[in-house]
Amino acid sequence: MSEEVKKEVQSKMEIYDTFDDLVTAPTGAVIIYKMMYVDTHGREKDVYIAVFDDGDYTMPWGVGVDMVDALQAANREFAYWYSSSPEKKRNPFAEILKSLKCTH
């Protein structure tokens, strides 16, 4: 990518929503970031990133075209990551999707 093209790409990231009240883990919050950017053709685009913050470490778990898509991707990734682990953890993303009544 040329330097001219790199200069044309603009982005902005902000917190879209937080779900610290819906997570039953002892500590932690799910945070949804919305990243807005302008691609090289001048089109505005959004991408959503679902992260879990336990107070010590923030980990991105899912990316999607909207908040629910990012939560669903994070749910799948979290479930996969801990499916074979002897350490059983509650899936905060599944809890939020259930609270939001998103069954897909």
N, C-alpha and C positions, 0 to 999 in steps of 0.2 A: 504494500500500500504506500503510495507516495506521501510525502509530507503535506502536500496541499490537501489531499483527501483526508488525512488524519486531522488536520485543523478544522475541516468542515464538520466532522462528527462531533456533536454536542450531546452531553448527557446530564441528567440530574437524578439524584436518588433521595428518597424521603421515606419516612415510616408511614405506611398506609394504614395499618391497624395493629393492635396488640391484643393478646388473649391471655393475660396473666390471671384473670379471674376464672377462666374455664379449664385451666390445667390443674389436675389433682396431684401432680408430683409435689414432693415436699417443698421444693423451690423451683422457680423457673417461669419462663414466659415464652410463648410463641409470638414472634414478631414477623409481620409481613412488610417487606420493603417493596416499594414501587419504584422501578427505575424507568425514567422517561428519557428517550433519546431521539435524536434526529439522524436518520441514516444518510448515506452519501447522496441519496436522490432527493433529500429534503423532506422526506415523509416522517411524521412523528409516530413513534412506536412506544409501547409499554411492555415491560416484563415484570413479573412479580416473583419475589424470592421469599420462601418460608424458612425461617431460622428458629432454632431453639436456643435460648439463653438461660443457663442454669445459675448465673451469677458469677461463675468463674470462667466459663468458656462459652463462646457463641459459635454455633455450627450451622451452616446452611444445609438444608435437607432437601429442598425442592424448588423448582423453577417452573413457572407456567405463564400462560397468556392472560390469566386473571387470578384473583385471590383463591378461588376454589380449586382451580387447576394446580396452583402451586401447593396448596394444602394436600391435595390428592397425591401429587408426586412425592411430597415429603412423607406422607403416610406409607406409601409403598416402599420407599427407601429405608425408612426407620424400621418397618416390619421385616424387611429383608435382612438388614444389618443385625438385628437382634433375634432373628428366627432360630439360628443355630447356636446362639450364645447361652451359656448356663445362667448368665445374669439376666433375670427377668425384669424388664422395665415397662412401665406404662407408656403407651404410645400417645404423646400429647396431641399429635396431629389427628389421630383417630377420634380422640375425645372431642376435639373442636368440630370435626366434620359431623359427628353425632349430634352435638349441640346445635349446629347449624342445619341439621336434618339433610345432610348431603350423603346419600347412600351410594353413589357411584364410585 
